[in-house]
Amino acid sequence: MLKSLPQRVLPRLRETAQGRWLASLALLLAALGAPRQINSDTWFNLVLGREISASGLVTGNDLTAEAAGARWIDQQWLAHLVHYWLAELLGLPGLVLVASLLTSASLLAAAEHALRSGACPGRTLLAGTLALGALLPQSVRAQTFALPLLVFALCRLDSDARSPDRRIWWLVPCAALWGNLHGSALLAPALGLLLAFTRVVDTRRWRLLPRDLLLAACLAAALLASPYGLELIGYYSDILGNPAFRLHVGEWGPLSIASEPAKSALIALLLVSAVLVARRTRAFPLAVCLALGLLTLRSARHATPLALASAAFLPAIADAALGDRLRLAADRALQRSSRALLPAAMLGSCVAIPLLVRHTLRADLPAAFCDRVALAAAGAPRVLADEHHADRLLWFHPELRGRLSHDVRFELLSPDFIRSLTQLYGFPETEPAQGWLSRYDLVVVDREQHTPLWHWLRDDPGWHEIAADRRTAAFLRR
C-alpha cells in the first residue's frame, strides 16, 4: 500500500529524468501548437468578456440577427471575463502563453499524481506522452481555465478512494467555481457517484456509501452556485439534448478513429490494460478511464478529460498489467540530457509562444480583413456571417452587433435556419440554397470549413470578393 512505501520511493516529477522529459515535451508541443490556439471559441470568449465587463451579466442575445432578443444563459461567464482581462493586460499573445502554460501544468500535475501514487517513472513518461498526443494542441477556450479544477477533482477523488479523508469536501467549493467556468463541471458529480460505486466494488462494504452519495449530491448542488441559479438546470438539459451539436459541431460528434490516431491509441491501450489487470488494480481509476474512453468514442469533446485522467491513472494501471516488464529506466545520458533540456524548453516556450501567436495574427488572421468587411457591411443590410469568424469580426468591430446572422452559439439557432445553412454550405448551387441566400448582401465564408460555398461564390458572376486572408473570404453581391 502507498502508506507503507518509504518516501524516497516516491520522487516528485521534477526529480526524475522521465518527469523532466515529459515536462520538456509538454512545453515544446505547446509552443509548436501556439499558431493554432486562437479560434472561434477564443474570439467568442473575448467578445462576451468585453460585454460583461462593460454592461454586466449577459441575459439575452443582441450580438447576432438570428434569435435577436432571445433569452440566453452565459454559463461560462467567469471564463469569459478571465479571457478579456488577460487580453487587456497581456494582449492576445500573452493570453495564449498563459493558456498554454496552464494546459501543460494541468497535465504535469496529473502525471505528478501518478508518480506520487507509486507508479513507475518510465510508464509515467509513456502515459504522459500518449496523453499529450490526445490533449494538444488545445485552443484557448473556456475549458482551458477549468483544467486545473478537473485535475484536482480526479486526484482528490482517487486519493479518497484509497484512504477516505475530510479534505475531499474541498471539492464542493471547487465545483462551484468550476460551474462558472465551463460545462465540464458536470463531471464533478458524475465522478462523485463513480467513487461511491467503485468503493463498494473494492471494499465490499457499504459503510461509506451515504457519505459518498452526499458528496455527489453536494457537488451537483454546487453547480447551481451561479448568478443564473436554477436556470442552469434547463440550460444543461437543452445543451446536452440538442441534436444540432452532434450534427454540426465536430467535437460533439463521434471520435474519428482514422483522423485522431493519438486519441484512438490511448483508448485502445486503456482497453487492453483493463483486460490484463482484471481485478489487480483499484476500481476507481480504471472505471474513470474506461468511462471517459467510451464517452470519447461517442463524442470527441471528452478527449481532454480522458487525456488528463490517463496521465494520472494509466501509469499505475500499466504497472499492474506489466509488472517488471518495460519499465523504461533512465540511464545517465537521459539524466544529463533532461537536466539541460527542461530549462531550455521553459525559456524557449515562453519566448516562442508569444512570437508565433503575434506572427499568426499578423499573417493569417489580420485585422485588416475585418476592417474591409466592416466597411462593406455599412452598405449591406444583412450579413451572412461564418460561425468560425463572426466573433472575430465583432471583436475588432463592435458596431457590427445585430448585423451578423449568427456566431458559434448553435443553441440559439432555429432548426429551419440550421437546415438552410447546412444546405447552403454543402450544395450552394441548388435552388433552395440560392433562394435562402438571396436574403443576404454580404457573405463571410471559411474556405477550409465550407469549401463548396467558397468555390461557388468565387465563380458566380453575381458576387465579387472584397476581402480575404489565409482561410477566410468575404463576398459582396454585385
Order of alpha helices (4+ residues) and beta strands (2+ residues): alpha-alpha-alpha-alpha-alpha-alpha-alpha-alpha-alpha-alpha-alpha-alpha-alpha-alpha-alpha-beta-alpha-alpha-alpha-beta-alpha-beta-beta
